[in-house]
Amino acid sequence: MNDPFTREFWDAVDHLISTSEIIIDRPKSTSHPRFPHVIYPLDYGYLAGTSSMDESGVDVWRGSLPCKTADALIVTIDLMKRDSEIKLLIGLTDEEKERVLDFHNDSRYMKGILINRY
């Protein structure tokens, strides 16, 4: 992480998180509102007061660790919606990261890659 652009990127992510309220609108083990067979493996929500490609808040996954910074993100491509997004991963264990990555690759219409901070 010696690249100054990489440091500045993650500093900006940390700033966005620290200055926003995390809203969990899809708690762990609940169903997707339009696709009831899709169950969220962890708390999923967004950062209040932010905007993303889908014109809602920046998406976040919140795990079981107490930290308040993102140590990874997932970039997704949704072929049905024909869009892309990033999902900030806050407080996830390695196992939780794998579960979320699997969640975003469980359909032929959505694909995601995990980008770790460190």
MIDO-199668 format. One record per atom (N, C-alpha, C): residue number from 0; residue in one letter; atom name; x, y, z. Coordinates in nm, 3 decimals. Layout:
<nodes>
+------+------+------+---------+---------+---------+
! resi ! resn ! name !    east !   north !      up !
+------+------+------+---------+---------+---------+
!  NUM !    A !   CA !       X !       Y !       Z !
...
+------+------+------+---------+---------+---------+
</nodes>
This chain:
<nodes>
+------+------+------+---------+---------+---------+
! resi ! resn ! name !    east !   north !      up !
+------+------+------+---------+---------+---------+
!    0 !    M !    N !   0.083 !  -0.119 !   0.000 !
!    0 !    M !   CA !   0.000 !   0.000 !   0.000 !
!    0 !    M !    C !   0.087 !   0.125 !   0.000 !
!    1 !    N !    N !   0.200 !   0.120 !  -0.066 !
!    1 !    N !   CA !   0.288 !   0.236 !  -0.071 !
!    1 !    N !    C !   0.245 !   0.338 !  -0.175 !
!    2 !    D !    N !   0.159 !   0.299 !  -0.266 !
!    2 !    D !   CA !   0.110 !   0.389 !  -0.370 !
!    2 !    D !    C !   0.026 !   0.499 !  -0.306 !
!    3 !    P !    N !   0.061 !   0.627 !  -0.328 !
!    3 !    P !   CA !  -0.015 !   0.735 !  -0.263 !
!    3 !    P !    C !  -0.161 !   0.740 !  -0.308 !
!    4 !    F !    N !  -0.190 !   0.700 !  -0.432 !
!    4 !    F !   CA !  -0.329 !   0.701 !  -0.477 !
!    4 !    F !    C !  -0.412 !   0.597 !  -0.403 !
!    5 !    T !    N !  -0.351 !   0.482 !  -0.376 !
!    5 !    T !   CA !  -0.420 !   0.377 !  -0.301 !
!    5 !    T !    C !  -0.450 !   0.425 !  -0.160 !
!    6 !    R !    N !  -0.351 !   0.485 !  -0.094 !
!    6 !    R !   CA !  -0.373 !   0.539 !   0.041 !
!    6 !    R !    C !  -0.483 !   0.644 !   0.041 !
!    7 !    E !    N !  -0.478 !   0.734 !  -0.056 !
!    7 !    E !   CA !  -0.578 !   0.841 !  -0.063 !
!    7 !    E !    C !  -0.717 !   0.785 !  -0.089 !
!    8 !    F !    N !  -0.726 !   0.681 !  -0.171 !
!    8 !    F !   CA !  -0.856 !   0.618 !  -0.197 !
!    8 !    F !    C !  -0.915 !   0.564 !  -0.067 !
!    9 !    W !    N !  -0.837 !   0.484 !   0.007 !
!    9 !    W !   CA !  -0.888 !   0.425 !   0.131 !
!    9 !    W !    C !  -0.912 !   0.530 !   0.238 !
!   10 !    D !    N !  -0.833 !   0.638 !   0.240 !
!   10 !    D !   CA !  -0.860 !   0.749 !   0.332 !
!   10 !    D !    C !  -0.996 !   0.812 !   0.300 !
!   11 !    A !    N !  -1.025 !   0.825 !   0.170 !
!   11 !    A !   CA !  -1.154 !   0.882 !   0.129 !
!   11 !    A !    C !  -1.269 !   0.790 !   0.168 !
!   12 !    V !    N !  -1.249 !   0.659 !   0.153 !
!   12 !    V !   CA !  -1.352 !   0.562 !   0.196 !
!   12 !    V !    C !  -1.376 !   0.576 !   0.346 !
!   13 !    D !    N !  -1.268 !   0.581 !   0.424 !
!   13 !    D !   CA !  -1.280 !   0.596 !   0.569 !
!   13 !    D !    C !  -1.354 !   0.724 !   0.606 !
!   14 !    H !    N !  -1.324 !   0.833 !   0.536 !
!   14 !    H !   CA !  -1.391 !   0.961 !   0.562 !
!   14 !    H !    C !  -1.541 !   0.950 !   0.534 !
!   15 !    L !    N !  -1.575 !   0.888 !   0.422 !
!   15 !    L !   CA !  -1.716 !   0.871 !   0.388 !
!   15 !    L !    C !  -1.790 !   0.793 !   0.496 !
!   16 !    I !    N !  -1.728 !   0.685 !   0.544 !
!   16 !    I !   CA !  -1.790 !   0.602 !   0.648 !
!   16 !    I !    C !  -1.801 !   0.679 !   0.779 !
!   17 !    S !    N !  -1.693 !   0.747 !   0.819 !
!   17 !    S !   CA !  -1.692 !   0.814 !   0.950 !
!   17 !    S !    C !  -1.785 !   0.935 !   0.956 !
!   18 !    T !    N !  -1.822 !   0.988 !   0.841 !
!   18 !    T !   CA !  -1.909 !   1.106 !   0.839 !
!   18 !    T !    C !  -2.051 !   1.072 !   0.794 !
!   19 !    S !    N !  -2.083 !   0.943 !   0.790 !
!   19 !    S !   CA !  -2.216 !   0.899 !   0.747 !
!   19 !    S !    C !  -2.275 !   0.803 !   0.849 !
!   20 !    E !    N !  -2.405 !   0.802 !   0.858 !
!   20 !    E !   CA !  -2.474 !   0.703 !   0.939 !
!   20 !    E !    C !  -2.493 !   0.577 !   0.856 !
!   21 !    I !    N !  -2.462 !   0.461 !   0.915 !
!   21 !    I !   CA !  -2.485 !   0.334 !   0.847 !
!   21 !    I !    C !  -2.629 !   0.292 !   0.873 !
!   22 !    I !    N !  -2.705 !   0.276 !   0.765 !
!   22 !    I !   CA !  -2.844 !   0.232 !   0.774 !
!   22 !    I !    C !  -2.850 !   0.087 !   0.727 !
!   23 !    I !    N !  -2.892 !  -0.003 !   0.814 !
!   23 !    I !   CA !  -2.908 !  -0.143 !   0.777 !
!   23 !    I !    C !  -3.056 !  -0.164 !   0.744 !
!   24 !    D !    N !  -3.086 !  -0.174 !   0.615 !
!   24 !    D !   CA !  -3.226 !  -0.193 !   0.575 !
!   24 !    D !    C !  -3.255 !  -0.337 !   0.535 !
!   25 !    R !    N !  -3.152 !  -0.421 !   0.534 !
!   25 !    R !   CA !  -3.170 !  -0.563 !   0.505 !
!   25 !    R !    C !  -3.085 !  -0.642 !   0.604 !
!   26 !    P !    N !  -3.140 !  -0.668 !   0.721 !
!   26 !    P !   CA !  -3.064 !  -0.739 !   0.824 !
!   26 !    P !    C !  -3.027 !  -0.882 !   0.782 !
!   27 !    K !    N !  -2.924 !  -0.932 !   0.846 !
!   27 !    K !   CA !  -2.878 !  -1.069 !   0.824 !
!   27 !    K !    C !  -2.995 !  -1.166 !   0.831 !
!   28 !    S !    N !  -2.998 !  -1.261 !   0.739 !
!   28 !    S !   CA !  -3.097 !  -1.370 !   0.731 !
!   28 !    S !    C !  -3.234 !  -1.326 !   0.681 !
!   29 !    T !    N !  -3.248 !  -1.203 !   0.634 !
!   29 !    T !   CA !  -3.377 !  -1.160 !   0.576 !
!   29 !    T !    C !  -3.374 !  -1.180 !   0.425 !
!   30 !    S !    N !  -3.493 !  -1.177 !   0.365 !
!   30 !    S !   CA !  -3.508 !  -1.198 !   0.221 !
!   30 !    S !    C !  -3.500 !  -1.067 !   0.145 !
!   31 !    H !    N !  -3.454 !  -1.077 !   0.022 !
!   31 !    H !   CA !  -3.455 !  -0.963 !  -0.070 !
!   31 !    H !    C !  -3.601 !  -0.926 !  -0.097 !
!   32 !    P !    N !  -3.635 !  -0.796 !  -0.102 !
!   32 !    P !   CA !  -3.775 !  -0.756 !  -0.118 !
!   32 !    P !    C !  -3.839 !  -0.803 !  -0.249 !
!   33 !    R !    N !  -3.763 !  -0.814 !  -0.357 !
!   33 !    R !   CA !  -3.821 !  -0.857 !  -0.485 !
!   33 !    R !    C !  -3.791 !  -1.003 !  -0.518 !
!   34 !    F !    N !  -3.691 !  -1.060 !  -0.454 !
!   34 !    F !   CA !  -3.651 !  -1.198 !  -0.481 !
!   34 !    F !    C !  -3.647 !  -1.274 !  -0.348 !
!   35 !    P !    N !  -3.762 !  -1.323 !  -0.302 !
!   35 !    P !   CA !  -3.770 !  -1.382 !  -0.167 !
!   35 !    P !    C !  -3.677 !  -1.501 !  -0.143 !
!   36 !    H !    N !  -3.633 !  -1.567 !  -0.249 !
!   36 !    H !   CA !  -3.541 !  -1.680 !  -0.232 !
!   36 !    H !    C !  -3.397 !  -1.635 !  -0.202 !
!   37 !    V !    N !  -3.369 !  -1.506 !  -0.221 !
!   37 !    V !   CA !  -3.236 !  -1.452 !  -0.194 !
!   37 !    V !    C !  -3.230 !  -1.406 !  -0.048 !
!   38 !    I !    N !  -3.144 !  -1.470 !   0.030 !
!   38 !    I !   CA !  -3.131 !  -1.442 !   0.173 !
!   38 !    I !    C !  -2.997 !  -1.373 !   0.199 !
!   39 !    Y !    N !  -3.002 !  -1.262 !   0.271 !
!   39 !    Y !   CA !  -2.880 !  -1.187 !   0.301 !
!   39 !    Y !    C !  -2.797 !  -1.259 !   0.407 !
!   40 !    P !    N !  -2.670 !  -1.290 !   0.377 !
!   40 !    P !   CA !  -2.586 !  -1.363 !   0.473 !
!   40 !    P !    C !  -2.535 !  -1.278 !   0.588 !
!   41 !    L !    N !  -2.536 !  -1.146 !   0.572 !
!   41 !    L !   CA !  -2.491 !  -1.051 !   0.675 !
!   41 !    L !    C !  -2.578 !  -0.927 !   0.666 !
!   42 !    D !    N !  -2.561 !  -0.835 !   0.761 !
!   42 !    D !   CA !  -2.632 !  -0.707 !   0.755 !
!   42 !    D !    C !  -2.589 !  -0.631 !   0.630 !
!   43 !    Y !    N !  -2.690 !  -0.579 !   0.558 !
!   43 !    Y !   CA !  -2.665 !  -0.505 !   0.434 !
!   43 !    Y !    C !  -2.742 !  -0.375 !   0.438 !
!   44 !    G !    N !  -2.678 !  -0.269 !   0.394 !
!   44 !    G !   CA !  -2.746 !  -0.140 !   0.396 !
!   44 !    G !    C !  -2.672 !  -0.038 !   0.314 !
!   45 !    Y !    N !  -2.673 !   0.085 !   0.363 !
!   45 !    Y !   CA !  -2.612 !   0.195 !   0.287 !
!   45 !    Y !    C !  -2.567 !   0.305 !   0.381 !
!   46 !    L !    N !  -2.489 !   0.397 !   0.327 !
!   46 !    L !   CA !  -2.444 !   0.514 !   0.402 !
!   46 !    L !    C !  -2.543 !   0.627 !   0.375 !
!   47 !    A !    N !  -2.608 !   0.675 !   0.480 !
!   47 !    A !   CA !  -2.705 !   0.784 !   0.467 !
!   47 !    A !    C !  -2.635 !   0.909 !   0.414 !
!   48 !    G !    N !  -2.705 !   0.982 !   0.330 !
!   48 !    G !   CA !  -2.651 !   1.107 !   0.278 !
!   48 !    G !    C !  -2.548 !   1.091 !   0.168 !
!   49 !    T !    N !  -2.539 !   0.971 !   0.110 !
!   49 !    T !   CA !  -2.447 !   0.946 !  -0.001 !
!   49 !    T !    C !  -2.529 !   0.903 !  -0.122 !
!   50 !    S !    N !  -2.464 !   0.898 !  -0.236 !
!   50 !    S !   CA !  -2.533 !   0.848 !  -0.356 !
!   50 !    S !    C !  -2.441 !   0.757 !  -0.434 !
!   51 !    S !    N !  -2.504 !   0.667 !  -0.507 !
!   51 !    S !   CA !  -2.432 !   0.566 !  -0.583 !
!   51 !    S !    C !  -2.487 !   0.561 !  -0.724 !
!   52 !    M !    N !  -2.438 !   0.468 !  -0.804 !
!   52 !    M !   CA !  -2.482 !   0.457 !  -0.943 !
!   52 !    M !    C !  -2.633 !   0.434 !  -0.954 !
!   53 !    D !    N !  -2.691 !   0.363 !  -0.857 !
!   53 !    D !   CA !  -2.836 !   0.335 !  -0.862 !
!   53 !    D !    C !  -2.918 !   0.446 !  -0.797 !
!   54 !    E !    N !  -2.855 !   0.558 !  -0.769 !
!   54 !    E !   CA !  -2.919 !   0.677 !  -0.712 !
!   54 !    E !    C !  -2.968 !   0.657 !  -0.569 !
!   55 !    S !    N !  -2.921 !   0.551 !  -0.504 !
!   55 !    S !   CA !  -2.945 !   0.536 !  -0.360 !
!   55 !    S !    C !  -2.809 !   0.548 !  -0.291 !
!   56 !    G !    N !  -2.805 !   0.527 !  -0.161 !
!   56 !    G !   CA !  -2.680 !   0.544 !  -0.088 !
!   56 !    G !    C !  -2.574 !   0.442 !  -0.124 !
!   57 !    V !    N !  -2.449 !   0.473 !  -0.091 !
!   57 !    V !   CA !  -2.339 !   0.380 !  -0.113 !
!   57 !    V !    C !  -2.364 !   0.255 !  -0.029 !
!   58 !    D !    N !  -2.359 !   0.139 !  -0.092 !
!   58 !    D !   CA !  -2.392 !   0.012 !  -0.027 !
!   58 !    D !    C !  -2.282 !  -0.032 !   0.069 !
!   59 !    V !    N !  -2.325 !  -0.094 !   0.179 !
!   59 !    V !   CA !  -2.230 !  -0.148 !   0.277 !
!   59 !    V !    C !  -2.276 !  -0.285 !   0.325 !
!   60 !    W !    N !  -2.180 !  -0.369 !   0.352 !
!   60 !    W !   CA !  -2.200 !  -0.493 !   0.425 !
!   60 !    W !    C !  -2.134 !  -0.473 !   0.561 !
!   61 !    R !    N !  -2.205 !  -0.509 !   0.668 !
!   61 !    R !   CA !  -2.148 !  -0.496 !   0.802 !
!   61 !    R !    C !  -2.135 !  -0.635 !   0.863 !
!   62 !    G !    N !  -2.014 !  -0.664 !   0.909 !
!   62 !    G !   CA !  -1.985 !  -0.795 !   0.965 !
!   62 !    G !    C !  -1.983 !  -0.796 !   1.117 !
!   63 !    S !    N !  -1.923 !  -0.900 !   1.172 !
!   63 !    S !   CA !  -1.925 !  -0.922 !   1.317 !
!   63 !    S !    C !  -1.811 !  -0.854 !   1.393 !
!   64 !    L !    N !  -1.713 !  -0.799 !   1.322 !
!   64 !    L !   CA !  -1.602 !  -0.731 !   1.389 !
!   64 !    L !    C !  -1.641 !  -0.589 !   1.427 !
!   65 !    P !    N !  -1.587 !  -0.535 !   1.537 !
!   65 !    P !   CA !  -1.630 !  -0.403 !   1.585 !
!   65 !    P !    C !  -1.571 !  -0.284 !   1.509 !
!   66 !    C !    N !  -1.482 !  -0.304 !   1.412 !
!   66 !    C !   CA !  -1.416 !  -0.190 !   1.347 !
!   66 !    C !    C !  -1.515 !  -0.107 !   1.265 !
!   67 !    K !    N !  -1.482 !   0.019 !   1.247 !
!   67 !    K !   CA !  -1.569 !   0.114 !   1.177 !
!   67 !    K !    C !  -1.509 !   0.159 !   1.044 !
!   68 !    T !    N !  -1.408 !   0.088 !   0.995 !
!   68 !    T !   CA !  -1.348 !   0.122 !   0.867 !
!   68 !    T !    C !  -1.365 !   0.004 !   0.771 !
!   69 !    A !    N !  -1.354 !   0.033 !   0.643 !
!   69 !    A !   CA !  -1.363 !  -0.073 !   0.542 !
!   69 !    A !    C !  -1.224 !  -0.130 !   0.517 !
!   70 !    D !    N !  -1.213 !  -0.261 !   0.518 !
!   70 !    D !   CA !  -1.085 !  -0.320 !   0.482 !
!   70 !    D !    C !  -1.094 !  -0.395 !   0.350 !
!   71 !    A !    N !  -1.209 !  -0.383 !   0.284 !
!   71 !    A !   CA !  -1.227 !  -0.443 !   0.152 !
!   71 !    A !    C !  -1.350 !  -0.382 !   0.087 !
!   72 !    L !    N !  -1.364 !  -0.408 !  -0.041 !
!   72 !    L !   CA !  -1.486 !  -0.372 !  -0.112 !
!   72 !    L !    C !  -1.510 !  -0.476 !  -0.219 !
!   73 !    I !    N !  -1.633 !  -0.479 !  -0.265 !
!   73 !    I !   CA !  -1.669 !  -0.567 !  -0.375 !
!   73 !    I !    C !  -1.721 !  -0.478 !  -0.487 !
!   74 !    V !    N !  -1.670 !  -0.502 !  -0.607 !
!   74 !    V !   CA !  -1.719 !  -0.435 !  -0.726 !
!   74 !    V !    C !  -1.809 !  -0.535 !  -0.798 !
!   75 !    T !    N !  -1.932 !  -0.491 !  -0.829 !
!   75 !    T !   CA !  -2.027 !  -0.581 !  -0.894 !
!   75 !    T !    C !  -2.067 !  -0.530 !  -1.032 !
!   76 !    I !    N !  -2.102 !  -0.626 !  -1.116 !
!   76 !    I !   CA !  -2.165 !  -0.600 !  -1.246 !
!   76 !    I !    C !  -2.298 !  -0.674 !  -1.243 !
!   77 !    D !    N !  -2.407 !  -0.602 !  -1.266 !
!   77 !    D !   CA !  -2.540 !  -0.661 !  -1.270 !
!   77 !    D !    C !  -2.588 !  -0.658 !  -1.415 !
!   78 !    L !    N !  -2.594 !  -0.775 !  -1.477 !
!   78 !    L !   CA !  -2.632 !  -0.782 !  -1.618 !
!   78 !    L !    C !  -2.780 !  -0.756 !  -1.640 !
!   79 !    M !    N !  -2.865 !  -0.781 !  -1.541 !
!   79 !    M !   CA !  -3.008 !  -0.751 !  -1.556 !
!   79 !    M !    C !  -3.032 !  -0.600 !  -1.553 !
!   80 !    K !    N !  -2.971 !  -0.532 !  -1.457 !
!   80 !    K !   CA !  -2.987 !  -0.387 !  -1.447 !
!   80 !    K !    C !  -2.891 !  -0.312 !  -1.538 !
!   81 !    R !    N !  -2.791 !  -0.386 !  -1.590 !
!   81 !    R !   CA !  -2.688 !  -0.328 !  -1.677 !
!   81 !    R !    C !  -2.615 !  -0.213 !  -1.607 !
!   82 !    D !    N !  -2.574 !  -0.240 !  -1.482 !
!   82 !    D !   CA !  -2.500 !  -0.139 !  -1.407 !
!   82 !    D !    C !  -2.387 !  -0.202 !  -1.328 !
!   83 !    S !    N !  -2.312 !  -0.117 !  -1.263 !
!   83 !    S !   CA !  -2.204 !  -0.161 !  -1.175 !
!   83 !    S !    C !  -2.213 !  -0.081 !  -1.046 !
!   84 !    E !    N !  -2.163 !  -0.140 !  -0.940 !
!   84 !    E !   CA !  -2.165 !  -0.074 !  -0.809 !
!   84 !    E !    C !  -2.045 !  -0.119 !  -0.728 !
!   85 !    I !    N !  -2.020 !  -0.045 !  -0.619 !
!   85 !    I !   CA !  -1.925 !  -0.093 !  -0.520 !
!   85 !    I !    C !  -2.000 !  -0.114 !  -0.389 !
!   86 !    K !    N !  -1.955 !  -0.211 !  -0.314 !
!   86 !    K !   CA !  -2.009 !  -0.242 !  -0.182 !
!   86 !    K !    C !  -1.893 !  -0.233 !  -0.084 !
!   87 !    L !    N !  -1.905 !  -0.147 !   0.015 !
!   87 !    L !   CA !  -1.800 !  -0.133 !   0.116 !
!   87 !    L !    C !  -1.818 !  -0.241 !   0.221 !
!   88 !    L !    N !  -1.712 !  -0.309 !   0.258 !
!   88 !    L !   CA !  -1.716 !  -0.416 !   0.358 !
!   88 !    L !    C !  -1.657 !  -0.363 !   0.488 !
!   89 !    I !    N !  -1.741 !  -0.354 !   0.589 !
!   89 !    I !   CA !  -1.704 !  -0.294 !   0.717 !
!   89 !    I !    C !  -1.711 !  -0.401 !   0.826 !
!   90 !    G !    N !  -1.597 !  -0.431 !   0.886 !
!   90 !    G !   CA !  -1.593 !  -0.523 !   0.998 !
!   90 !    G !    C !  -1.620 !  -0.669 !   0.964 !
!   91 !    L !    N !  -1.577 !  -0.714 !   0.847 !
!   91 !    L !   CA !  -1.599 !  -0.852 !   0.808 !
!   91 !    L !    C !  -1.476 !  -0.938 !   0.836 !
!   92 !    T !    N !  -1.499 !  -1.059 !   0.884 !
!   92 !    T !   CA !  -1.393 !  -1.158 !   0.895 !
!   92 !    T !    C !  -1.363 !  -1.211 !   0.754 !
!   93 !    D !    N !  -1.255 !  -1.285 !   0.740 !
!   93 !    D !   CA !  -1.224 !  -1.345 !   0.609 !
!   93 !    D !    C !  -1.336 !  -1.438 !   0.564 !
!   94 !    E !    N !  -1.392 !  -1.515 !   0.657 !
!   94 !    E !   CA !  -1.501 !  -1.607 !   0.623 !
!   94 !    E !    C !  -1.625 !  -1.530 !   0.579 !
!   95 !    E !    N !  -1.654 !  -1.419 !   0.647 !
!   95 !    E !   CA !  -1.769 !  -1.337 !   0.609 !
!   95 !    E !    C !  -1.748 !  -1.274 !   0.471 !
!   96 !    K !    N !  -1.625 !  -1.233 !   0.442 !
!   96 !    K !   CA !  -1.595 !  -1.178 !   0.308 !
!   96 !    K !    C !  -1.624 !  -1.282 !   0.201 !
!   97 !    E !    N !  -1.585 !  -1.406 !   0.225 !
!   97 !    E !   CA !  -1.610 !  -1.513 !   0.128 !
!   97 !    E !    C !  -1.760 !  -1.536 !   0.110 !
!   98 !    R !    N !  -1.836 !  -1.532 !   0.219 !
!   98 !    R !   CA !  -1.982 !  -1.550 !   0.209 !
!   98 !    R !    C !  -2.046 !  -1.439 !   0.126 !
!   99 !    V !    N !  -2.001 !  -1.316 !   0.146 !
!   99 !    V !   CA !  -2.056 !  -1.203 !   0.070 !
!   99 !    V !    C !  -2.014 !  -1.213 !  -0.076 !
!  100 !    L !    N !  -1.890 !  -1.250 !  -0.101 !
!  100 !    L !   CA !  -1.845 !  -1.267 !  -0.239 !
!  100 !    L !    C !  -1.926 !  -1.377 !  -0.308 !
!  101 !    D !    N !  -1.949 !  -1.488 !  -0.240 !
!  101 !    D !   CA !  -2.033 !  -1.595 !  -0.295 !
!  101 !    D !    C !  -2.174 !  -1.543 !  -0.325 !
!  102 !    F !    N !  -2.228 !  -1.463 !  -0.235 !
!  102 !    F !   CA !  -2.362 !  -1.404 !  -0.252 !
!  102 !    F !    C !  -2.369 !  -1.326 !  -0.383 !
!  103 !    H !    N !  -2.265 !  -1.249 !  -0.413 !
!  103 !    H !   CA !  -2.266 !  -1.166 !  -0.534 !
!  103 !    H !    C !  -2.231 !  -1.243 !  -0.661 !
!  104 !    N !    N !  -2.196 !  -1.369 !  -0.647 !
!  104 !    N !   CA !  -2.164 !  -1.451 !  -0.764 !
!  104 !    N !    C !  -2.256 !  -1.571 !  -0.776 !
!  105 !    D !    N !  -2.367 !  -1.570 !  -0.703 !
!  105 !    D !   CA !  -2.458 !  -1.684 !  -0.700 !
!  105 !    D !    C !  -2.557 !  -1.685 !  -0.816 !
!  106 !    S !    N !  -2.552 !  -1.586 !  -0.901 !
!  106 !    S !   CA !  -2.644 !  -1.574 !  -1.013 !
!  106 !    S !    C !  -2.565 !  -1.555 !  -1.141 !
!  107 !    R !    N !  -2.620 !  -1.600 !  -1.252 !
!  107 !    R !   CA !  -2.550 !  -1.576 !  -1.378 !
!  107 !    R !    C !  -2.562 !  -1.430 !  -1.421 !
!  108 !    Y !    N !  -2.650 !  -1.354 !  -1.355 !
!  108 !    Y !   CA !  -2.672 !  -1.215 !  -1.390 !
!  108 !    Y !    C !  -2.587 !  -1.116 !  -1.309 !
!  109 !    M !    N !  -2.532 !  -1.160 !  -1.198 !
!  109 !    M !   CA !  -2.450 !  -1.071 !  -1.116 !
!  109 !    M !    C !  -2.315 !  -1.136 !  -1.088 !
!  110 !    K !    N !  -2.211 !  -1.057 !  -1.105 !
!  110 !    K !   CA !  -2.075 !  -1.103 !  -1.077 !
!  110 !    K !    C !  -2.003 !  -0.996 !  -0.996 !
!  111 !    G !    N !  -1.917 !  -1.042 !  -0.906 !
!  111 !    G !   CA !  -1.844 !  -0.948 !  -0.823 !
!  111 !    G !    C !  -1.701 !  -0.994 !  -0.800 !
!  112 !    I !    N !  -1.615 !  -0.896 !  -0.772 !
!  112 !    I !   CA !  -1.477 !  -0.926 !  -0.733 !
!  112 !    I !    C !  -1.449 !  -0.857 !  -0.600 !
!  113 !    L !    N !  -1.366 !  -0.920 !  -0.521 !
!  113 !    L !   CA !  -1.327 !  -0.868 !  -0.390 !
!  113 !    L !    C !  -1.194 !  -0.797 !  -0.403 !
!  114 !    I !    N !  -1.187 !  -0.675 !  -0.350 !
!  114 !    I !   CA !  -1.063 !  -0.598 !  -0.347 !
!  114 !    I !    C !  -1.031 !  -0.571 !  -0.200 !
!  115 !    N !    N !  -0.925 !  -0.634 !  -0.152 !
!  115 !    N !   CA !  -0.883 !  -0.615 !  -0.013 !
!  115 !    N !    C !  -0.798 !  -0.489 !   0.000 !
!  116 !    R !    N !  -0.810 !  -0.425 !   0.113 !
!  116 !    R !   CA !  -0.733 !  -0.304 !   0.143 !
!  116 !    R !    C !  -0.586 !  -0.336 !   0.164 !
!  117 !    Y !    N !  -0.557 !  -0.444 !   0.232 !
!  117 !    Y !   CA !  -0.418 !  -0.477 !   0.268 !
!  117 !    Y !    C !  -0.372 !  -0.600 !   0.193 !
+------+------+------+---------+---------+---------+
</nodes>
